[in-house]
Amino acid sequence: MSPHREIPLLSGRRISKRFGTFTANDDINFDIHEGEIHALLGENGAGKSTFVKLVYGLLSPDNGQFLWHGTPVDISSPQAARDMGIGMVFQHFSLFDVLSVAENIQLALPAGLSLREVKERVITVSAEYGMTLSPDARVGDLSVGEQQRVEILRCLLQDPSLLILDEPTSVLTPQEAEQLFAVLRRLRDDGCAILFISHKLDEIKALTSKATILRSGKKVVTCDSASTSAKELAELMVGAALDNSMRTPPVSHSEADSLFCLDQVSRPAATPFATGLKDISLSVTHGEILGIAGIAGNGQTELMEVLSGEAIGDAIVGNVMLDGVSITELGPDMRRQKGMRCVPEERNGHGAIVNMSLSENALLTASHESDNVSASGLVSWAKCRALSRKIVGSYDVRTPHQDPVAGSLSGGNLQKFLIGREMMSRPRLLIVAQPTWGVDIGAAQAIRAAMRHLLEDGAAIIIISQDLEELLVMSHRICVLNQGQLSDPLPTRDVTAESIGLMMGGMANAVVERAV
Amino acid sequence: MYDDLLLTVLLTSVPLILAATGELVVERSGVLNLGVEGMMLMGAVAGFGVTSLSASPYFGMLGGATAGAVTAALFGFFVLGLATNQVATGLALTIFGTGLSGLIGAPLVGQAIDGLPAFIVPVLSDIPVVGVLFSLDVLAYVSIGLVASTSFVLFRTRLGLVIRAVGDNATSAHALGYSVLKVRFYAVIFGGMMAGLSGAYLPLVLTPHWAEGMTAGRGWIALALVVFASWQPWRVVGGAVLFGGVTIMQLAGQARGWSVSPQFLSMLPYLATIIVLVAMSRGGRAERGAPAQLGRIFLPPR
């Protein structure tokens, strides 16, 4: 044991932070020791992100004091935090899209390393930790999952003594997450302290030794995460008893005509870093949920663009059919008018316009529902605000004040808003990517319940997700997207997490043959 | 005769290269300074004035660069310190520079100075046609050196990486611990120095007099040139020669009584910019060229 074992590496004493009248952190006391993996748990909007931003010097506390090795410190800037040895992997990535992977990493390292040396280190360390990354790839062309690897790698190369990870596993496959945990455990054994934010209780149980639970900006308790059950943790977090997940009831009219299908759709890769789609066929029927599993970067983004109508034109071969009529040539707006709704994976800037208020964002996809938002062809802001309030109320979106800009919401809260926005119009077909990524347990359950409710009206849902648990619980049939190819769908009752995991790793044929 | 024409084209393009290279760095850091014309005029009047007082065109160069930097510092103070709108502040800077340079320069009207001498490289300058390249003034050679070093710094050094990072994603750069405002302020100052130097080139080389508004829109052409060059320093040189060539063609055409309207010819540089922009966006490159944060205000969150 190191001599510092008894003095915490970092302590927070009575930390408070307010934004206007909203208290994000209220009188929080916190200790983390060297060689400890400490979980920070809480629902969306509980103040976890604010707290870690205070630790990382991105925000400064209104009250309270941080101690580093027992000495009072003022963490005035991220630079100061990094100089002390604090590294952070962000929930919304802090990467530079136009720069290459190596350049992004070089920016976070101390001066004096040449780009070539950085590239070599990227290759060595990424291989060592089993995270494949090409140092010359342009970050803007990478998938979300790959971008996160860049973030994590960037921190690892800085040799931090305290590493903060804000929901790092939400975009990783179980196998990738396991690899990450191996890395984190090794760092812990080297004496590094790790502050780990996650919603996945099994991960917290498996990885962390202590857990601090926040609720509405206040600390509930710091407990021993190994000896506290997942159910207890969840209840501490939500503040109420929970009824845990159950599978979606099977479809009663499974052989009904398909509502929506893709017929042998192919799409060449638009950039060197994109994935082309090869001969994709799928169909989904009334009252059915189709799950599409797959590791990030296997064509999810490209497929989503084809489904939503963002990508149309000559490059796309094959047919997209709704109600047996081709909608291949229709753009997103036309498809929306036919009762299709999409929630893309990236919330900021794709699903929502960050600098616009929630009511404006609500208007953007509801503009054709005249009774909702407009009177005599003109926008009725009163109706827009009412719609936005209705979404906020029904989906438990926690907002700092009435009608804030979308960018000021935490990731999970914005997701609740976006899903709510699309559900509100009772679509006939809902296509969602990563529906509950970064969303807390309570809200994830609410979202899932709402999706099931939608099925009762005869709607169909396609979920593209990396969260296998979720797909197994939610979907009636599952297929796997691997290197731009989609496997034949299998009924969920016939598959296990292991078999899907194998298919995600590119061993589709073996599994299908066995299933047939 | 064609040597003369070529020489004039090259000389006309030098101030464009200088000002556009400076603005390119400013824009790479995410700041849009529309005050290039104003900074150039300040540089021109200071360059002329200092040369007139000290009888040394080299002091004049220094004076021009300093005046440009001071004017840019004012812009930086408003845009970065007080977070004012960059477009409005930049336009105001041009109006301010035009007015102030006219005021300062009023007593200088009618005076003449000895400008920068041509530095003729022996032997090389005797080569036909190409020889023109070796009979330019010091500042012309320096301008090429500045383009080379700007390109090197931007794409081969850590400093350049930081500048590009700040221009692409200020929030992330801040999160990594880089001082966005400091980087941008220095970039703005550099842009001002280059614009000042570019302005000083006019009285020191092109016409040895001071006249109010003597930049005659060159600052705006420099701004267009940055876009034309899709934020790549070396393309600035090609663009500047093209723009310079078109400007001279218009004068030469008038002198020779070409039947093309001079207004049409003076429109050409801008037409060329539009064509290049369209070509770039059709090739899918526009999105890669423009710094993502261009013109956006950044306030460090506290």
Boltz contact constraints between the chains, C-beta under 6 A:
constraints:
  - contact:
      token1: [A, 60]
      token2: [B, 302]
      max_distance: 6.0
  - contact:
      token1: [A, 78]
      token2: [B, 175]
      max_distance: 6.0
  - contact:
      token1: [A, 78]
      token2: [B, 177]
      max_distance: 6.0
  - contact:
      token1: [A, 79]
      token2: [B, 177]
      max_distance: 6.0
  - contact:
      token1: [A, 82]
      token2: [B, 177]
      max_distance: 6.0
  - contact:
      token1: [A, 94]
      token2: [B, 172]
      max_distance: 6.0
  - contact:
      token1: [A, 94]
      token2: [B, 175]
      max_distance: 6.0
  - contact:
      token1: [A, 96]
      token2: [B, 165]
      max_distance: 6.0
  - contact:
      token1: [A, 96]
      token2: [B, 168]
      max_distance: 6.0
  - contact:
      token1: [A, 96]
      token2: [B, 169]
      max_distance: 6.0
  - contact:
      token1: [A, 98]
      token2: [B, 168]
      max_distance: 6.0
  - contact:
      token1: [A, 103]
      token2: [B, 161]
      max_distance: 6.0
  - contact:
      token1: [A, 107]
      token2: [B, 165]
      max_distance: 6.0
  - contact:
      token1: [A, 107]
      token2: [B, 176]
      max_distance: 6.0
  - contact:
      token1: [A, 108]
      token2: [B, 176]
      max_distance: 6.0
  - contact:
      token1: [A, 111]
      token2: [B, 158]
      max_distance: 6.0
